[in-house]
């Protein structure tokens, strides 16, 4: 489940955007964010996601690398 966050909150937390993720609906479409020092590992895990894969565990490697799925930006 993605948490809701604003851009100002994201910046206050010191996070950066790695990419977009979701189906295009308000509750599931969002971004992958992380701390700057985690960006290389999160980006590698994000890039490894197969196009169109929206399975239940698709973000497990992204999350394990320090990424977070957020909505509301």
Backbone bond lengths (Angstrom), bond angles and torsions (degrees), N, CA, C in turn:
res aa  C-N    CA-C-N  psi(-1)  N-CA   C-N-CA  omega(-1)  CA-C   N-CA-C  phi
1 X - - - 1.447 - - 1.532 109.17 -
2 X 1.290 116.42 129.61 1.458 121.78 179.99 1.525 110.25 -81.42
3 X 1.299 116.10 143.66 1.462 118.58 175.21 1.524 109.03 -92.93
4 X 1.320 115.76 154.36 1.454 121.23 179.54 1.526 108.81 -88.25
5 X 1.329 115.37 137.60 1.460 120.68 -177.01 1.532 108.77 -151.99
6 X 1.313 116.11 149.55 1.461 120.64 174.88 1.525 108.54 -99.52
7 X 1.315 116.00 162.98 1.476 119.45 177.84 1.530 110.62 -61.35
8 X 1.326 117.42 -39.41 1.470 119.16 -179.60 1.527 110.87 -66.17
9 X 1.332 117.56 -37.12 1.465 120.62 176.93 1.527 110.31 -66.67
10 X 1.340 116.03 -41.52 1.463 120.62 178.40 1.527 109.80 -58.93
11 X 1.325 116.97 -45.98 1.465 120.92 179.60 1.526 111.19 -65.43
12 X 1.329 116.92 -39.60 1.460 120.56 178.43 1.532 111.82 -62.48
13 X 1.334 116.03 -32.25 1.465 121.20 177.84 1.524 111.82 -81.72
14 X 1.335 116.85 -5.52 1.459 120.51 179.35 1.516 113.92 75.22
15 X 1.331 117.60 24.75 1.464 121.33 -177.18 1.535 110.26 -94.34
16 X 1.337 115.59 158.92 1.468 122.63 177.30 1.525 108.74 -125.01
17 X 1.329 116.09 155.35 1.459 121.18 178.64 1.530 109.08 -86.53
18 X 1.330 115.99 132.25 1.453 122.13 177.00 1.531 109.97 -99.08
19 X 1.327 117.41 -39.40 1.458 120.73 -179.41 1.504 111.66 -178.84
20 X 1.327 115.58 -177.88 1.455 122.84 178.89 1.524 109.31 -100.91
21 X 1.341 115.11 152.45 1.453 118.89 178.13 1.517 109.26 -155.22
22 X 1.317 117.81 135.91 1.453 121.95 173.05 1.504 113.47 139.49
23 X 1.323 114.07 -176.02 1.458 121.93 -174.50 1.524 114.16 -95.13
24 X 1.295 118.95 -6.64 1.454 120.63 -178.78 1.512 113.68 97.89
25 X 1.336 118.12 0.12 1.456 120.67 174.84 1.516 108.49 -93.64
26 X 1.303 116.62 154.19 1.465 120.99 -175.30 1.524 112.78 -57.84
27 X 1.332 117.84 -32.48 1.464 119.52 -176.12 1.523 113.52 -86.54
28 X 1.339 118.03 -16.29 1.462 119.06 -176.45 1.515 114.03 -121.50
29 X 1.305 118.48 -15.46 1.458 120.79 -179.35 1.519 109.25 -89.98
30 X 1.294 115.84 133.05 1.451 118.60 -178.78 1.506 111.60 -168.57
31 X 1.298 114.56 -149.59 1.453 121.70 -176.57 1.519 110.28 -130.39
32 X 1.308 114.47 158.84 1.457 122.04 169.73 1.524 105.43 -101.12
33 X 1.325 116.42 125.81 1.460 121.39 178.68 1.521 109.14 -126.01
34 X 1.335 115.36 163.96 1.463 120.10 177.48 1.519 109.46 -165.16
35 X 1.319 116.00 174.56 1.467 121.00 172.84 1.525 107.67 -73.99
36 X 1.318 117.61 147.88 1.471 120.07 -177.85 1.527 113.92 -54.14
37 X 1.313 118.02 -37.33 1.466 120.39 -178.38 1.532 112.54 -70.25
38 X 1.333 117.32 -20.21 1.467 121.50 178.11 1.526 112.39 -91.98
39 X 1.327 117.50 -7.12 1.459 121.45 -172.75 1.535 114.12 -54.44
40 X 1.340 120.78 -46.23 1.472 118.78 -178.92 1.534 113.17 -59.02
41 X 1.323 117.48 -43.53 1.467 120.85 -179.19 1.527 111.29 -70.76
42 X 1.331 116.87 -40.74 1.465 120.64 179.38 1.525 109.72 -66.42
43 X 1.325 116.99 -42.41 1.461 120.79 179.34 1.531 111.11 -62.88
44 X 1.322 117.48 -40.19 1.466 120.46 178.22 1.528 110.51 -62.91
45 X 1.332 117.26 -43.50 1.465 120.87 178.60 1.529 110.65 -67.35
46 X 1.311 117.44 -39.29 1.469 122.47 178.41 1.526 110.36 -64.01
47 X 1.327 116.69 -44.78 1.467 121.09 179.88 1.532 112.45 -65.74
48 X 1.329 117.21 -23.05 1.463 120.97 -179.46 1.532 112.86 -79.53
49 X 1.333 117.74 -9.85 1.463 120.76 178.60 1.519 108.76 -69.77
50 X 1.321 115.90 128.34 1.465 120.43 178.57 1.522 110.11 -69.34
51 X 1.311 116.20 139.12 1.464 122.60 178.73 1.525 110.04 -51.69
52 X 1.323 116.86 127.62 1.457 121.99 177.73 1.513 115.33 84.29
53 X 1.323 118.68 -2.94 1.462 121.80 -179.08 1.526 109.31 -79.30
54 X 1.316 116.36 110.61 1.456 121.77 178.10 1.521 110.63 -122.08
55 X 1.328 115.84 28.78 1.456 121.47 179.88 1.521 111.97 -61.97
56 X 1.336 117.08 165.01 1.466 121.06 -174.77 1.524 114.36 -63.34
57 X 1.315 118.53 -26.30 1.465 120.68 -177.41 1.521 113.20 -108.76
58 X 1.331 116.86 12.69 1.462 120.59 -172.96 1.533 112.67 -61.20
59 X 1.311 117.72 -29.04 1.469 120.08 -178.30 1.527 113.47 -95.59
60 X 1.315 118.16 5.84 1.468 119.63 -175.67 1.527 112.40 -59.89
61 X 1.327 118.55 -41.82 1.466 120.49 178.88 1.523 111.43 -70.38
62 X 1.337 116.72 -34.74 1.469 121.17 177.48 1.530 109.74 -64.01
63 X 1.318 116.32 -45.02 1.463 121.41 179.77 1.526 110.54 -67.07
64 X 1.320 117.11 -41.48 1.469 120.81 178.74 1.533 111.66 -62.13
65 X 1.333 116.23 -29.36 1.465 120.86 179.88 1.530 112.41 -82.51
66 X 1.344 116.83 -5.63 1.462 120.23 178.64 1.516 114.52 111.65
67 X 1.330 116.77 4.98 1.453 120.93 -179.56 1.517 112.54 -84.42
68 X 1.320 114.72 165.94 1.460 121.57 -179.60 1.531 108.01 -144.79
69 X 1.339 116.42 137.20 1.464 121.40 176.27 1.528 107.48 -93.36
70 X 1.327 117.03 121.64 1.451 121.93 -178.23 1.520 110.47 -127.12
71 X 1.323 116.10 155.57 1.464 123.13 176.47 1.519 108.76 -129.19
72 X 1.327 115.24 167.07 1.460 120.36 173.42 1.498 115.73 94.37
73 X 1.313 117.25 6.83 1.450 119.32 -176.98 1.502 108.94 -84.69
